[in-house]
Amino acid sequence: MKLEHLSLIMGLTKSELKKRLELGQIDPQLLNQQVSEYSNDLKLDALCDAWNFRYEFEQIDKYEAQQKMTDSEV
């Protein structure tokens, strides 16, 4: 992911994030993992919203939807 996007997610300027990464104050692998999880949550929320709209706002189980999303990616 680009530094500018990571800095927005972290609430830091690009230069501050770069400095912290260089000093080892932020673990890049952990940061990428957290951003990936955050991204998956956003995708899942969007999918649930789309299904809610499509099925006249029926209750959708978020974890069931996640399993269906995972199954469709395979």
Rosetta constraint file for C-alpha pairs under 8 A:
AtomPair CA 1 CA 5 HARMONIC 6.84 0.50
AtomPair CA 1 CA 6 HARMONIC 6.85 0.50
AtomPair CA 1 CA 32 HARMONIC 7.64 0.50
AtomPair CA 2 CA 6 HARMONIC 6.39 0.50
AtomPair CA 3 CA 7 HARMONIC 6.00 0.50
AtomPair CA 3 CA 14 HARMONIC 6.34 0.50
AtomPair CA 3 CA 17 HARMONIC 7.78 0.50
AtomPair CA 3 CA 18 HARMONIC 7.63 0.50
AtomPair CA 4 CA 8 HARMONIC 6.37 0.50
AtomPair CA 4 CA 13 HARMONIC 7.97 0.50
AtomPair CA 4 CA 14 HARMONIC 5.72 0.50
AtomPair CA 5 CA 9 HARMONIC 6.40 0.50
AtomPair CA 6 CA 10 HARMONIC 6.09 0.50
AtomPair CA 6 CA 35 HARMONIC 7.76 0.50
AtomPair CA 7 CA 11 HARMONIC 5.80 0.50
AtomPair CA 7 CA 12 HARMONIC 4.93 0.50
AtomPair CA 7 CA 13 HARMONIC 5.72 0.50
AtomPair CA 7 CA 14 HARMONIC 5.41 0.50
AtomPair CA 7 CA 17 HARMONIC 6.03 0.50
AtomPair CA 8 CA 12 HARMONIC 6.34 0.50
AtomPair CA 8 CA 13 HARMONIC 7.43 0.50
AtomPair CA 9 CA 35 HARMONIC 7.97 0.50
AtomPair CA 12 CA 16 HARMONIC 6.07 0.50
AtomPair CA 12 CA 17 HARMONIC 5.96 0.50
AtomPair CA 13 CA 17 HARMONIC 6.19 0.50
AtomPair CA 14 CA 18 HARMONIC 6.08 0.50
AtomPair CA 15 CA 19 HARMONIC 6.05 0.50
AtomPair CA 16 CA 20 HARMONIC 6.18 0.50
AtomPair CA 17 CA 21 HARMONIC 6.14 0.50
AtomPair CA 18 CA 22 HARMONIC 6.16 0.50
AtomPair CA 19 CA 23 HARMONIC 6.16 0.50
AtomPair CA 20 CA 24 HARMONIC 6.12 0.50
AtomPair CA 20 CA 25 HARMONIC 5.08 0.50
AtomPair CA 20 CA 26 HARMONIC 5.91 0.50
AtomPair CA 21 CA 25 HARMONIC 5.99 0.50
AtomPair CA 21 CA 26 HARMONIC 5.17 0.50
AtomPair CA 21 CA 27 HARMONIC 6.90 0.50
AtomPair CA 21 CA 28 HARMONIC 6.83 0.50
AtomPair CA 26 CA 31 HARMONIC 7.28 0.50
AtomPair CA 27 CA 31 HARMONIC 6.11 0.50
AtomPair CA 28 CA 32 HARMONIC 6.11 0.50
AtomPair CA 29 CA 33 HARMONIC 6.19 0.50
AtomPair CA 30 CA 34 HARMONIC 6.14 0.50
AtomPair CA 31 CA 35 HARMONIC 6.15 0.50
AtomPair CA 32 CA 36 HARMONIC 6.03 0.50
AtomPair CA 33 CA 37 HARMONIC 6.22 0.50
AtomPair CA 34 CA 38 HARMONIC 6.10 0.50
AtomPair CA 35 CA 39 HARMONIC 6.00 0.50
AtomPair CA 36 CA 40 HARMONIC 6.18 0.50
AtomPair CA 37 CA 41 HARMONIC 6.21 0.50
AtomPair CA 38 CA 42 HARMONIC 6.30 0.50
AtomPair CA 39 CA 43 HARMONIC 6.24 0.50
AtomPair CA 40 CA 44 HARMONIC 6.03 0.50
AtomPair CA 41 CA 45 HARMONIC 6.06 0.50
AtomPair CA 42 CA 46 HARMONIC 6.16 0.50
AtomPair CA 43 CA 47 HARMONIC 6.11 0.50
AtomPair CA 44 CA 48 HARMONIC 6.14 0.50
AtomPair CA 44 CA 62 HARMONIC 7.36 0.50
AtomPair CA 44 CA 65 HARMONIC 7.32 0.50
AtomPair CA 44 CA 66 HARMONIC 6.32 0.50
AtomPair CA 44 CA 69 HARMONIC 7.87 0.50
AtomPair CA 45 CA 49 HARMONIC 6.13 0.50
AtomPair CA 45 CA 62 HARMONIC 7.76 0.50
AtomPair CA 46 CA 50 HARMONIC 6.15 0.50
AtomPair CA 47 CA 51 HARMONIC 6.16 0.50
AtomPair CA 47 CA 65 HARMONIC 7.74 0.50
AtomPair CA 48 CA 52 HARMONIC 5.97 0.50
AtomPair CA 48 CA 60 HARMONIC 6.53 0.50
AtomPair CA 48 CA 62 HARMONIC 6.77 0.50
AtomPair CA 48 CA 65 HARMONIC 6.93 0.50
AtomPair CA 49 CA 53 HARMONIC 6.20 0.50
AtomPair CA 50 CA 54 HARMONIC 6.05 0.50
AtomPair CA 51 CA 55 HARMONIC 5.88 0.50
AtomPair CA 51 CA 57 HARMONIC 7.69 0.50
AtomPair CA 51 CA 60 HARMONIC 7.50 0.50
AtomPair CA 52 CA 56 HARMONIC 5.99 0.50
AtomPair CA 52 CA 57 HARMONIC 4.15 0.50
AtomPair CA 52 CA 58 HARMONIC 5.68 0.50
AtomPair CA 52 CA 59 HARMONIC 6.97 0.50
AtomPair CA 52 CA 60 HARMONIC 6.77 0.50
AtomPair CA 53 CA 57 HARMONIC 5.37 0.50
AtomPair CA 60 CA 64 HARMONIC 7.81 0.50
AtomPair CA 60 CA 65 HARMONIC 7.24 0.50
AtomPair CA 61 CA 65 HARMONIC 6.19 0.50
AtomPair CA 62 CA 66 HARMONIC 6.17 0.50
AtomPair CA 63 CA 67 HARMONIC 6.28 0.50
AtomPair CA 64 CA 68 HARMONIC 6.35 0.50
AtomPair CA 65 CA 69 HARMONIC 6.07 0.50
AtomPair CA 66 CA 70 HARMONIC 6.11 0.50
AtomPair CA 67 CA 71 HARMONIC 6.08 0.50
AtomPair CA 68 CA 72 HARMONIC 6.15 0.50
AtomPair CA 69 CA 73 HARMONIC 6.44 0.50
AtomPair CA 70 CA 74 HARMONIC 6.72 0.50
